[in-house]
Amino acid sequence: MASPKKKGLIYYSSDTDRYQDIKIKRLRKALGCVGLAVWDYILNEIYRVEGCFLFFDEDVAFDIADYLGLEEAEIYNVVAFCCKTGLLDSDLYKSEKVLTSRAIQERYVAICKQAKRRNINLPKAYTLLSFSASKIPEETPIPPEETPIPLEETPIPPEETPIPPVFAPKVKKSKVKESKRKEKKRKEKITPNPLKGAIVQEQEQDAAPVDDGNLYRTKKGKVLKGEKLARFEELWEAYGVKRGKAEAADAFLAQYRPDIWAEIVAAARHHAEIRPVMHPDGKGVKFLQGWLSGRRWEDDLTVAPETRTVKDQQELERENMARRLLDEKRNSKRENRGNSCGFLEH
C-alpha cells in the first residue's frame, strides 16, 4: 500500500529583512514579543500541515498557547491583529476559519516549483492567487520522451581492431648488487660489530639488578660505588634517620661536592645530636633527602629576627635550647670530674 502524499513542507525559506516589514513592526509594537512568537508559530504550522493554509479552531489555539505558555485569549488577540494588519486574510478567517494570505500562497507555489512537485495542495475555495499563478508547476510538465536516445546512434563496428594489451617489461635485478649484498651479510655474521656488542652489553649491565655489596642503586636507577658510596654511607650514619635511603641517595648525588663534604657531615652530626631536644615527640623530623634538597647544612643561625619566619624562629629557639642543654650537661660532667679528683688528693 502506497503511503499518502505529504501536503506540507519539510522546510520553508525566510527573508532576513522580515522584521523590517511595517506589518511586523506594528505587531511587535502592539503586542510585543508575544505577538512575534505566536506569528512565527502560526506561520510554521501553515507550511508544515497543509502547505499554504491552516484551519484555526480551539484545538489549534490550545496547542499554540500550551507550547508558548500563554492564555488562549492571547492567541485569539494575535490572530485578530494579524488579520487587521493584513498579515492574514481577514475574509477567509471570518468565513472559513482559515489562516492564510496571498504572500504565504505565493511563497508556497515558488517552493513547490523549486522542489519540482507535481501536486500542489491549493484548494480553489481558499486560493487568493490568479489561475495562471496557481498553475505554475503544471505549465512546464516534463514529457516522458523529451530527449529520446537513439538505439543505433553510435554503433560499434563488429570487426574493430582490438587494442593489444601492453605489458611492462620485467626489469632484472643487477646480479652485481645482489652479490655485494649477500657478501656484506656474510661478513656481518662472521665478524659482528664490536661497538654494537659493547653497547648491548652495557645496557644489559645497567638493566641487571645490583647484587654486589659494594654497589647501591638509587631510586632513579643510578649506581653508587667506590668513594661516592663510602661518602654516602658516612653521611647516612651521621644523620641517623634510617628512612628513605634510595631517595636520599639521589639527593646526595645532586648535592655532592668534595670541597664542602666535611661541612655537610659535621652539620649532619650536629643535627643528630640536637634532634631529641628539637623533636622530643619524634614528629616533624626531616628525612635525609629533604635535609639535603633544602641545603640545611647552610642554615645561618645568626639571621636577624625580623627576617625570619615563625617556623624558622621556632626551629632556631629549639636549636639554641638544645645547645644550652648540651653545654650544661658537659659542664656538669666536668665539675663532677674535678670534684672527684680533689677528693682523691685529700
C-alpha positions as CSV (number, residue, x, y, z in Angstrom):
1,M,0.0,0.0,0.0
2,A,1.5,3.3,-1.1
3,S,2.0,5.9,1.6
4,P,-0.2,9.1,1.4
5,K,1.4,12.1,-0.3
6,K,2.7,14.8,2.0
7,K,0.8,18.1,1.8
8,G,3.0,20.3,3.9
9,L,6.6,21.3,3.5
10,I,9.7,20.0,5.3
11,Y,11.3,23.4,5.3
12,Y,10.5,26.9,4.0
13,S,12.6,29.9,3.3
14,S,12.5,33.1,5.4
15,D,13.7,36.6,4.5
16,T,16.4,38.1,6.6
17,D,14.6,41.5,6.4
18,R,11.3,40.3,7.6
19,Y,11.5,42.3,10.8
20,Q,11.7,45.4,8.7
21,D,8.2,44.8,7.3
22,I,5.8,47.6,8.6
23,K,3.2,44.9,9.4
24,I,5.7,43.0,11.6
25,K,6.8,46.3,13.3
26,R,3.1,47.1,14.1
27,L,2.6,43.7,15.5
28,R,5.6,43.9,17.8
29,K,4.7,47.4,19.0
30,A,1.1,46.5,19.8
31,L,1.6,43.0,21.3
32,G,5.4,42.8,22.0
33,C,7.4,39.7,21.7
34,V,4.4,37.6,22.5
35,G,2.9,38.7,19.2
36,L,6.1,37.8,17.2
37,A,6.3,34.4,18.8
38,V,2.7,33.5,18.1
39,W,3.0,34.7,14.5
40,D,6.1,32.7,13.9
41,Y,4.4,29.6,15.3
42,I,1.3,30.1,13.1
43,L,3.5,30.6,10.0
44,N,5.4,27.4,10.7
45,E,2.2,25.4,11.2
46,I,0.8,26.7,8.0
47,Y,3.7,25.5,5.9
48,R,4.1,22.3,7.9
49,V,0.5,21.0,8.0
50,E,-1.3,22.0,4.7
51,G,1.4,23.9,2.9
52,C,-0.2,27.3,2.5
53,F,-3.2,27.5,4.9
54,L,-4.3,26.3,8.4
55,F,-7.7,25.5,9.8
56,F,-7.9,27.5,13.0
57,D,-10.1,26.1,15.8
58,E,-10.0,25.7,19.6
59,D,-7.6,22.8,19.4
60,V,-5.0,24.8,17.4
61,A,-5.4,27.7,19.8
62,F,-4.8,25.4,22.7
63,D,-1.7,23.8,21.1
64,I,-0.1,27.2,20.5
65,A,-1.0,28.5,24.0
66,D,0.3,25.3,25.6
67,Y,3.6,25.4,23.6
68,L,4.3,29.1,24.4
69,G,2.9,29.1,27.9
70,L,0.2,31.7,27.1
71,E,-3.5,32.0,27.6
72,E,-5.8,31.1,24.7
73,A,-7.3,34.6,24.7
74,E,-3.9,36.0,23.8
75,I,-3.7,33.7,20.8
76,Y,-7.1,34.9,19.5
77,N,-5.9,38.5,20.0
78,V,-2.8,38.0,18.0
79,V,-4.8,36.3,15.2
80,A,-7.3,39.2,15.1
81,F,-4.5,41.7,15.0
82,C,-2.7,39.9,12.1
83,C,-6.0,39.9,10.2
84,K,-6.4,43.6,10.9
85,T,-2.9,44.5,9.6
86,G,-3.0,42.2,6.6
87,L,-0.6,39.5,7.7
88,L,-3.5,37.1,7.4
89,D,-6.6,37.3,5.1
90,S,-9.5,38.5,7.3
91,D,-12.3,37.4,4.9
92,L,-11.2,33.7,4.9
93,Y,-10.7,33.8,8.6
94,K,-14.2,35.2,9.2
95,S,-16.0,32.9,6.7
96,E,-14.0,29.6,6.8
97,K,-11.7,30.0,9.9
98,V,-8.8,29.5,7.6
99,L,-5.4,31.3,8.2
100,T,-3.6,32.2,5.0
101,S,-2.6,35.1,2.9
102,R,-1.5,35.9,-0.7
103,A,2.2,36.2,0.3
104,I,2.0,32.8,2.0
105,Q,0.5,31.1,-1.0
106,E,3.0,32.8,-3.5
107,R,5.9,31.5,-1.4
108,Y,4.3,28.0,-1.2
109,V,3.9,27.9,-5.0
110,A,7.5,29.1,-5.6
111,I,8.9,26.4,-3.2
112,C,6.8,23.7,-5.0
113,K,8.2,24.8,-8.3
114,Q,11.8,24.8,-7.0
115,A,11.3,21.3,-5.5
116,K,9.7,20.1,-8.8
117,R,6.5,19.0,-7.0
118,R,3.7,17.6,-9.2
119,N,0.9,18.0,-6.7
120,I,0.0,21.4,-5.1
121,N,-2.4,21.5,-2.2
122,L,-4.1,24.7,-3.0
123,P,-7.9,24.4,-2.9
124,K,-9.8,26.8,-5.2
125,A,-12.1,27.8,-2.3
126,Y,-9.1,29.2,-0.3
127,T,-6.8,30.4,-3.1
128,L,-6.0,34.1,-3.3
129,L,-3.9,33.8,-6.4
130,S,-4.9,34.1,-10.1
131,F,-5.4,30.9,-12.1
132,S,-2.1,31.2,-14.0
133,A,-0.1,31.8,-10.9
134,S,-1.5,28.8,-9.1
135,K,-0.8,26.5,-12.1
136,I,3.0,27.5,-12.4
137,P,4.3,24.0,-11.7
138,E,1.9,22.4,-14.3
139,E,2.7,24.9,-17.1
140,T,6.0,23.2,-17.9
141,P,5.5,19.5,-17.4
142,I,8.4,17.2,-18.2
143,P,7.4,15.0,-21.1
144,P,8.3,11.3,-20.6
145,E,10.1,11.2,-24.1
146,E,11.5,14.7,-24.3
147,T,15.0,13.6,-25.3
148,P,14.9,10.1,-26.6
149,I,18.2,8.4,-27.0
150,P,18.5,6.5,-30.4
151,L,19.5,2.9,-30.0
152,E,21.9,2.9,-33.0
153,E,23.4,6.4,-32.8
154,T,26.9,5.3,-32.3
155,P,27.2,1.7,-33.4
156,I,30.4,-0.2,-32.7
157,P,31.8,-1.9,-35.8
158,P,31.9,-5.7,-35.3
159,E,35.4,-6.0,-36.8
160,E,37.1,-3.2,-34.9
161,T,40.8,-3.6,-34.5
162,P,41.4,-4.7,-30.9
163,I,44.0,-2.9,-28.9
164,P,46.7,-5.3,-27.8
165,P,47.4,-5.3,-24.1
166,V,50.6,-3.5,-23.1
167,F,52.8,-5.4,-20.7
168,A,55.6,-3.7,-18.8
169,P,58.9,-5.4,-19.4
170,K,60.4,-7.1,-16.4
171,V,63.4,-5.4,-15.0
172,K,66.1,-7.8,-14.0
173,K,67.9,-7.1,-10.8
174,S,71.6,-6.4,-11.1
175,K,73.5,-9.5,-10.2
176,V,76.4,-7.4,-9.1
177,K,74.4,-5.6,-6.5
178,E,72.8,-8.8,-5.3
179,S,76.2,-10.5,-4.8
180,K,77.5,-7.5,-2.9
181,R,74.5,-7.5,-0.6
182,K,75.0,-11.2,0.1
183,E,78.7,-10.8,0.7
184,K,78.0,-8.0,3.2
185,K,75.6,-10.1,5.2
186,R,78.0,-13.0,5.3
187,K,80.8,-10.7,6.7
188,E,78.5,-9.4,9.4
189,K,77.7,-12.9,10.5
190,I,81.4,-13.8,10.7
191,T,82.7,-10.5,12.3
192,P,79.9,-8.7,14.3
193,N,80.3,-5.1,15.1
194,P,82.2,-4.8,18.4
195,L,80.8,-1.3,19.2
196,K,77.3,-2.6,18.9
197,G,78.0,-5.6,21.1
198,A,79.6,-3.3,23.7
199,I,76.5,-1.0,23.8
200,V,74.2,-4.0,24.2
201,Q,76.4,-5.4,26.9
202,E,76.5,-2.1,28.8
203,Q,72.7,-1.8,28.5
204,E,72.3,-5.3,29.9
205,Q,74.6,-4.4,32.8
206,D,72.7,-1.3,33.6
207,A,69.4,-3.2,33.5
208,A,70.6,-6.0,35.6
209,P,69.9,-5.8,39.4
210,V,72.8,-4.8,41.7
211,D,73.7,-7.8,43.9
212,D,77.2,-6.7,44.8
213,G,77.7,-5.3,48.3
214,N,80.0,-2.6,47.0
215,L,77.2,-1.1,44.8
216,Y,74.0,0.7,45.7
217,R,71.2,1.6,43.2
218,T,69.2,4.9,43.9
219,K,65.5,5.4,43.5
220,K,66.1,6.8,40.0
221,G,68.2,3.8,39.0
222,K,71.7,5.4,39.3
223,V,74.5,3.3,40.8
224,L,76.7,4.4,43.7
225,K,80.1,2.8,44.1
226,G,83.6,3.4,45.3
227,E,84.4,6.7,47.0
228,K,80.9,8.1,46.5
229,L,79.3,5.1,48.1
230,A,81.6,5.4,51.1
231,R,80.8,9.1,51.5
232,F,77.1,8.5,51.2
233,E,77.2,5.7,53.9
234,E,79.2,8.0,56.2
235,L,76.6,10.7,55.8
236,W,73.8,8.2,56.3
237,E,75.2,7.0,59.6
238,A,76.0,10.6,60.7
239,Y,72.4,11.9,60.1
240,G,70.8,8.9,61.9
241,V,67.3,8.9,60.4
242,K,67.1,5.5,58.7
243,R,64.2,6.1,56.3
244,G,64.1,6.9,52.6
245,K,67.6,5.8,51.8
246,A,67.1,5.4,48.0
247,E,65.6,8.9,47.7
248,A,68.4,10.2,49.9
249,A,71.0,8.7,47.6
250,D,69.5,10.7,44.6
251,A,69.6,13.9,46.7
252,F,73.2,13.1,47.7
253,L,74.3,12.8,44.1
254,A,72.7,16.1,43.3
255,Q,74.4,18.0,46.2
256,Y,77.7,16.1,46.5
257,R,80.8,18.3,46.3
258,P,84.2,17.2,47.8
259,D,85.2,20.7,48.9
260,I,82.2,21.1,51.3
261,W,81.9,17.5,52.2
262,A,83.4,17.9,55.7
263,E,80.9,20.8,56.4
264,I,77.9,18.7,55.4
265,V,78.9,15.7,57.6
266,A,79.6,17.9,60.6
267,A,76.2,19.6,60.2
268,A,74.5,16.2,59.9
269,R,76.1,15.0,63.1
270,H,75.2,18.2,64.9
271,H,71.6,17.9,63.7
272,A,71.5,14.3,65.0
273,E,72.7,15.5,68.4
274,I,70.1,18.2,68.9
275,R,67.2,16.2,67.3
276,P,65.9,14.6,70.5
277,V,65.6,18.1,72.1
278,M,64.1,19.7,69.0
279,H,61.6,16.9,68.3
280,P,61.1,15.1,71.6
281,D,57.8,13.5,70.3
282,G,59.5,12.4,67.1
283,K,57.2,14.4,64.9
284,G,58.4,16.8,62.1
285,V,61.8,15.1,61.7
286,K,63.1,15.7,58.2
287,F,64.5,12.7,56.2
288,L,68.0,12.9,54.8
289,Q,66.5,13.5,51.3
290,G,64.7,16.7,52.4
291,W,67.6,17.8,54.5
292,L,70.0,17.6,51.5
293,S,67.5,19.0,49.0
294,G,66.9,22.0,51.3
295,R,70.7,22.6,51.8
296,R,70.0,22.7,55.5
297,W,73.7,22.4,56.3
298,E,73.9,26.1,55.1
299,D,71.4,27.3,57.7
300,D,72.6,30.5,59.4
301,L,71.6,30.7,63.0
302,T,72.6,34.4,63.3
303,V,70.0,35.7,60.9
304,A,68.2,38.9,62.1
305,P,65.0,38.1,63.9
306,E,62.9,40.4,61.7
307,T,63.8,38.4,58.6
308,R,62.9,35.0,60.0
309,T,59.5,33.4,59.6
310,V,57.6,32.0,62.6
311,K,58.7,28.5,61.7
312,D,62.3,29.4,61.4
313,Q,62.2,31.3,64.7
314,Q,60.7,28.3,66.5
315,E,63.3,25.9,65.0
316,L,66.1,28.4,66.0
317,E,64.8,28.5,69.5
318,R,64.7,24.7,69.7
319,E,68.3,24.5,68.5
320,N,69.5,27.1,70.9
321,M,67.8,25.3,73.8
322,A,69.3,22.0,72.7
323,R,72.7,23.6,72.6
324,R,72.3,25.1,76.1
325,L,71.2,21.8,77.5
326,L,74.2,20.1,75.8
327,D,76.6,22.7,77.2
328,E,75.1,22.4,80.7
329,K,75.4,18.6,80.6
330,R,79.1,18.9,79.5
331,N,79.8,21.4,82.3
332,S,78.2,19.3,84.9
333,K,80.4,16.3,83.8
334,R,83.5,18.5,84.0
335,E,82.6,19.7,87.5
336,N,81.9,16.1,88.7
337,R,85.3,15.1,87.4
338,G,87.0,18.0,89.2
339,N,85.3,17.2,92.4
340,S,86.3,13.5,92.2
341,C,89.9,14.4,91.5
342,G,90.0,16.8,94.6
343,F,88.5,14.1,96.8
344,L,91.2,11.6,95.7
345,E,94.0,14.2,96.5
346,H,92.8,14.7,100.1
